[in-house]
Amino acid sequence: MATEIGRKIKIAFVDDSLVQRTLMKIVLVNNETFDLRFNCSNGLELLKKLESTAELPDVCLADLNMPIMDGHEAALHIRDRFPSIKVFGYTTTDNVTELERFKANGALFIFSKTNLRMTLDEIKYWLDDDIRSPLSKG
């Protein structure tokens, strides 16, 4: 999926950490690549917003561990109900079983919560790459 010239990538971010959500807002405030459409505290909040919008985001960056609805369940719902949205994970865990489950539920790739700007650069790379599909990059 190559992005059109001049068109921003619409992104939904979901993380129970207020610090992470605030950081995302700060990083994307004048960003020329991404348009932050939704900044949610859990998967259920995101799903409600997705159901009520006319214009879906291109990408969802989701935390794995959240209350109410975690990243596993959110990714599964997005994969099944909104298949056009590319889901990426964002977590501090290194538990291989949890990471594999996240991918099985629809996350194309899972990023470590070490550098948000680098994560966004990587997502842009995934979406701009015309030669390989995102599924071949994992």
Number of C-alpha atoms within 10 A of each C-alpha: 13 12 15 9 7 8 11 15 20 18 22 24 25 28 25 20 14 12 10 18 17 11 14 17 16 11 14 15 12 10 12 11 16 20 19 18 18 18 23 20 23 24 28 19 16 22 18 10 17 18 12 9 9 8 10 19 21 20 22 26 26 30 29 28 18 17 13 12 17 20 29 24 17 27 31 19 17 22 17 12 13 16 12 13 18 23 28 24 24 25 18 13 13 9 8 9 9 14 19 13 12 24 20 13 20 23 27 19 21 22 21 14 15 11 9 16 13 12 18 19 11 13 19 17 13 20 18 16 13 12 8 12 13 18 10 7 9 9
